[in-house]
Amino acid sequence: MSALKAELVRLIADEGPLPVSHYMALALSHPQHGYYMTRDPFGAAGDFTTAPEISQMFGEMLGLWAGHLWQAMGAPPRFALVEIGPGRGTLMADMLRAARIVPGFREAACVHLVETSPVLREIQKETLAGKAEPVWHDRAETALEGPAIVIANELLDALPLDQFVMTPEGWRQRLVGLDAEGELVFGLSGHAEAQAPLPPGPMGAVLEQPHAALALVSRVAGHVGRFGGGALFLDYGSAETGFGDTLQAMRRHAFVDPLSGPGDADLTVHVDFARMAQAGLRAGAAAHGPVRQGAFLLALGLAERAQALSGKASPEQAQEIAAAFDRLTAGAATGMGDLFKVLALTHPDLPPLPGFDLHRLPEQG
């Protein structure tokens, strides 16, 4: 039994079952045993691979998008370039390299990284050495200052949420408790929810309440809506609100039981982009999208960039570029093009944005 699982078993035995959000928070962010606090989870040697690790082209497209947004903001001489959940720092490094073609962007950008993992902070320092002098933050609030461009790739899916199940008595909260053998198991609260109104649903339906994600999106949207700029959220999920249990765990690139190894597996949920967009609008920002990631990247010129890189590559490298292009844009089970969505929240006065109006960005050399 892992150290975190033993601690969770003791906690539940002493204080009772935990809401799913509390279980997720401890499994991912426990100070000593949390999944993200103790390891580098990315890449072939880790548990999953994100788009920036698949190809430099992903970060390059986002860097050019950020450069265009900065120009649309009036090219302020100083602005906060914020990444929340920056992984290994790969995305930020690729963005900064690509954005060099936008005169003045690099000089105006103050790079801020919101990262709680000490392991990943050290990797980010190495990745960005000589490329930027970031300021690190534990919370997004302290990173947001003045005009800002915020990037969050595969962040919202890792924020804890609560789940409710429709029963004959009404919505009952899903909890993590212990079975007769002392193993972690899902169960339901002993009473129906009576506080905040929940929407009606069919019997047995699972309703997810992503309070942490909605709070973060609202905070970021409120800031850019007041001080200028915009935020780009890229993640897997749905463009429409619905019912369903989307909690999943991954270890060594394979799905596992979410309760089998707390602290040793990544826990994620699908993002409800419709609700994220609504939260942004309520906070005073304009919403663009959500759109499919494949369509977004193609509108930014990903195909042209892949062709340009292939023209300078060896046959083996060209095959790798083609495979990365397909993975980023394809809609099949192995691709990210349809499942992943993109949402932008910006100051209401800004014009239509690349990727959302099919406007193409300038090509790179």
C-alpha positions in Angstrom: 0.0 0.0 0.0 1.4 3.4 -1.0 2.1 6.0 1.7 -0.7 8.3 0.4 -3.2 5.4 0.2 -2.5 4.5 3.8 -3.0 8.1 4.8 -6.3 8.3 2.9 -7.5 5.1 4.5 -6.7 6.5 8.0 -8.3 9.8 7.1 -11.6 8.2 5.9 -11.7 5.8 8.9 -11.4 8.8 11.3 -13.5 11.4 9.6 -15.7 9.6 7.1 -15.9 9.4 3.3 -14.4 12.1 1.1 -16.0 14.1 -1.7 -14.4 13.3 -5.1 -12.9 16.8 -5.2 -11.1 16.2 -1.9 -9.8 12.8 -3.0 -8.6 14.3 -6.3 -6.9 17.2 -4.6 -5.0 14.9 -2.2 -4.1 12.4 -4.9 -2.6 15.0 -7.2 -1.3 17.7 -4.9 -0.6 16.3 -1.4 2.6 18.1 -0.3 4.6 14.9 0.2 2.9 12.2 -1.8 0.8 14.0 -4.4 1.2 12.8 -8.0 2.4 16.1 -9.4 4.6 16.9 -6.4 7.0 13.9 -6.8 7.7 13.3 -10.4 8.0 14.3 -14.1 4.9 12.6 -15.5 5.4 13.6 -19.2 6.7 11.8 -22.2 7.4 8.2 -23.1 9.1 7.5 -19.7 6.2 9.0 -17.8 2.4 8.4 -17.8 1.1 10.6 -20.6 2.2 12.9 -23.4 0.9 16.4 -24.0 0.8 18.3 -27.3 4.0 20.4 -26.6 6.0 17.2 -26.1 4.6 15.8 -29.4 5.9 18.5 -31.6 7.5 22.0 -31.5 4.9 23.0 -34.0 2.2 23.2 -31.3 4.0 25.8 -29.2 5.1 27.7 -32.3 1.5 28.1 -33.4 0.5 29.3 -29.9 3.5 31.7 -29.9 2.4 33.3 -33.1 -1.2 33.5 -31.8 0.0 35.3 -28.7 2.0 37.7 -30.8 -1.0 38.5 -32.9 -3.1 39.0 -29.7 -0.4 41.4 -28.3 -0.5 43.5 -31.4 -4.4 43.6 -31.3 -4.0 44.8 -27.7 -2.1 47.8 -29.0 1.3 46.3 -28.4 1.7 47.4 -24.7 5.4 48.0 -23.8 5.0 45.6 -20.8 2.6 42.7 -20.3 2.4 39.5 -18.4 2.9 36.4 -20.4 1.4 33.8 -18.0 1.3 30.0 -18.4 -0.6 28.1 -15.8 0.5 24.5 -15.5 3.7 24.8 -17.7 4.8 21.2 -17.6 8.4 21.0 -18.5 8.5 24.5 -19.9 8.5 23.2 -23.5 5.5 25.1 -24.6 6.8 28.4 -23.3 10.2 27.8 -24.9 8.6 27.1 -28.3 6.2 30.0 -28.0 9.0 32.5 -27.2 11.1 31.2 -30.1 8.3 31.5 -32.6 7.2 34.9 -31.4 10.6 36.4 -32.3 9.2 37.3 -35.7 6.8 39.7 -33.9 8.8 42.9 -33.4 8.9 44.0 -29.8 6.9 41.0 -28.3 9.8 39.3 -26.5 11.1 42.6 -25.1 7.6 43.5 -23.7 6.8 40.0 -22.3 7.3 39.4 -18.6 7.1 35.6 -18.2 5.2 34.2 -15.3 4.8 30.5 -14.6 2.1 29.1 -12.2 3.5 25.8 -10.9 3.3 24.1 -7.5 5.5 21.1 -8.3 9.1 21.5 -7.1 10.2 18.8 -9.5 8.7 20.5 -12.5 10.0 23.9 -11.5 13.5 22.6 -11.6 12.9 21.2 -15.1 11.3 24.4 -16.3 14.4 26.3 -15.1 16.6 24.1 -17.2 14.3 24.3 -20.3 14.0 28.1 -20.2 17.6 28.9 -19.3 18.9 31.6 -21.6 15.4 32.0 -23.2 13.5 33.8 -20.4 13.8 34.8 -16.8 10.4 33.6 -15.4 8.8 34.5 -12.1 7.2 31.4 -10.5 3.9 31.5 -8.6 1.9 29.0 -6.6 -1.4 30.6 -7.5 -2.7 32.3 -10.6 -3.8 35.4 -8.7 -0.3 36.6 -8.0 0.8 36.1 -11.6 -2.0 38.3 -13.1 -0.9 41.9 -13.3 -1.9 44.6 -15.8 -2.4 43.6 -19.5 -1.9 39.8 -19.7 -1.8 36.9 -22.1 -2.6 33.7 -20.3 -2.0 30.1 -21.7 -3.4 27.0 -20.0 -2.8 23.7 -21.9 -4.2 20.6 -20.3 -4.8 22.3 -17.0 -8.5 22.4 -16.4 -8.8 18.6 -16.8 -6.6 18.2 -13.7 -8.6 20.5 -11.4 -10.7 18.7 -8.7 -14.5 18.5 -9.2 -17.5 17.1 -7.3 -19.8 14.4 -8.7 -23.5 13.8 -7.9 -25.7 10.8 -8.9 -29.5 11.0 -9.5 -31.4 8.6 -7.2 -35.1 8.2 -6.4 -34.4 10.7 -3.5 -32.7 13.3 -5.8 -29.1 14.2 -6.3 -26.7 12.5 -3.9 -23.0 13.3 -3.7 -20.5 10.7 -4.8 -18.0 10.0 -2.1 -14.8 7.9 -1.7 -15.1 5.6 1.3 -13.9 2.2 2.5 -15.4 -1.3 1.9 -15.5 -4.1 4.4 -11.8 -5.0 3.6 -10.6 -1.5 4.1 -10.2 -0.8 0.4 -11.1 2.5 -1.3 -14.5 2.4 -2.9 -17.0 4.8 -4.4 -20.3 5.3 -2.6 -23.1 7.9 -2.1 -24.0 10.3 0.6 -26.8 9.3 2.9 -29.0 12.2 1.9 -30.1 14.1 -1.1 -28.6 17.6 -1.8 -30.8 20.3 -0.5 -28.6 23.4 -0.9 -27.7 24.9 -4.3 -30.2 23.9 -6.9 -29.0 21.3 -9.4 -30.5 20.7 -12.8 -32.9 17.8 -13.3 -31.5 14.6 -14.8 -32.5 11.0 -15.6 -32.2 8.3 -13.0 -28.7 7.1 -12.5 -27.2 10.2 -14.3 -23.9 11.5 -13.0 -23.5 15.3 -12.8 -20.1 16.9 -12.5 -19.6 20.2 -10.8 -16.1 21.7 -11.7 -16.1 24.4 -9.1 -12.3 24.8 -9.1 -12.1 25.1 -12.9 -14.9 27.6 -13.1 -13.4 29.7 -10.3 -10.0 29.8 -12.1 -11.6 30.7 -15.5 -13.7 33.4 -13.9 -10.7 34.9 -12.2 -8.6 35.0 -15.4 -11.5 36.2 -17.5 -12.3 39.0 -15.0 -8.7 40.1 -15.1 -8.3 40.3 -18.9 -11.8 41.8 -19.2 -10.7 44.6 -16.9 -7.0 45.1 -17.7 -6.8 43.9 -21.3 -5.4 40.9 -23.0 -6.8 37.4 -23.3 -6.5 33.8 -22.2 -6.3 30.6 -24.2 -7.5 27.3 -22.7 -6.8 24.0 -24.6 -7.9 20.7 -23.2 -10.0 17.6 -23.9 -13.7 17.7 -23.2 -17.0 18.7 -24.7 -18.3 21.8 -26.3 -21.8 21.1 -24.8 -22.9 20.5 -21.2 -24.1 16.9 -20.5 -24.2 14.2 -17.9 -21.6 11.5 -17.3 -18.8 10.2 -15.2 -15.5 11.4 -16.8 -13.1 10.8 -14.0 -10.2 8.7 -15.3 -6.7 7.7 -14.2 -3.6 7.0 -16.3 -0.4 5.2 -15.5 2.3 4.4 -18.0 0.1 5.5 -20.9 -2.7 3.1 -19.9 -6.0 3.6 -18.1 -6.3 2.3 -14.6 -8.8 2.3 -11.7 -9.0 5.9 -10.3 -8.9 4.4 -6.8 -6.2 1.8 -7.3 -3.1 3.9 -6.7 -3.7 7.4 -5.3 -0.5 9.5 -5.8 0.9 7.0 -8.4 -1.5 7.8 -11.3 -2.7 10.9 -13.1 -6.3 11.8 -12.4 -8.2 13.8 -15.0 -11.8 14.7 -16.0 -13.3 16.0 -19.3 -13.7 19.8 -19.4 -17.2 21.3 -19.9 -16.2 24.0 -22.3 -19.7 25.4 -22.6 -19.8 26.2 -18.8 -16.2 27.6 -19.0 -17.3 30.0 -21.8 -20.4 31.0 -19.7 -18.2 31.6 -16.7 -15.9 33.8 -18.8 -18.8 35.8 -20.1 -20.3 36.4 -16.6 -16.9 37.6 -15.5 -16.8 40.3 -18.1 -14.7 38.8 -21.0 -15.7 38.0 -24.5 -15.7 34.3 -25.4 -14.3 32.9 -28.7 -15.1 29.2 -29.3 -14.8 26.6 -28.2 -13.5 25.1 -31.4 -11.9 21.8 -32.2 -8.1 21.8 -31.7 -7.5 20.3 -35.1 -9.4 23.1 -36.9 -7.8 25.7 -34.7 -4.2 24.6 -35.5 -4.9 24.2 -39.2 -6.4 27.8 -39.3 -3.2 29.0 -37.7 -1.1 27.5 -40.4 0.0 24.2 -38.9 0.0 22.4 -42.3 2.2 25.0 -43.9 4.6 24.9 -40.9 4.8 21.1 -41.1 5.6 21.4 -44.8 8.3 23.9 -44.2 10.0 21.8 -41.5 9.8 18.7 -43.7 11.5 20.5 -46.5 14.6 20.8 -44.4 14.4 17.4 -42.7 15.8 14.0 -43.3 13.4 11.3 -44.5 13.2 9.9 -40.9 12.6 13.4 -39.5 9.9 14.0 -42.1 8.1 10.9 -41.0 8.2 12.1 -37.4 6.8 15.5 -38.5 4.0 13.9 -40.4 3.1 11.6 -37.5 3.1 14.5 -35.1 0.9 16.6 -37.4 -1.6 13.7 -37.6 -1.7 13.2 -33.9 -2.3 16.9 -33.3 -5.1 17.3 -35.9 -6.6 13.9 -36.6 -10.1 13.1 -35.3 -9.6 9.3 -34.9 -9.2 7.5 -31.6 -5.4 8.1 -31.7 -5.7 11.8 -32.6 -6.3 15.0 -30.6 -8.0 17.0 -33.3 -11.6 16.5 -32.3 -11.5 15.5 -28.6 -9.4 18.5 -27.7 -11.1 21.9 -27.7 -9.8 25.5 -27.6 -11.5 28.4 -25.9 -10.3 32.0 -25.8 -11.5 34.7 -23.3 -10.5 38.2 -24.1 -11.1 41.9 -23.4 -14.5 42.7 -25.1 -13.0 45.4 -27.3 -10.5 43.1 -29.1 -11.2 42.1 -32.7 -11.8 38.5 -33.9 -8.9 36.2 -33.2 -6.8 33.9 -35.4 -8.0 30.3 -35.2 -11.6 31.4 -34.4 -12.2 33.4 -37.6 -9.9 31.3 -39.9 -7.5 34.2 -40.1 -4.0 32.9 -40.8 -0.8 34.0 -39.0 2.4 35.0 -40.8 4.6 32.1 -41.8 7.9 31.3 -40.0 11.3 30.8 -41.7 
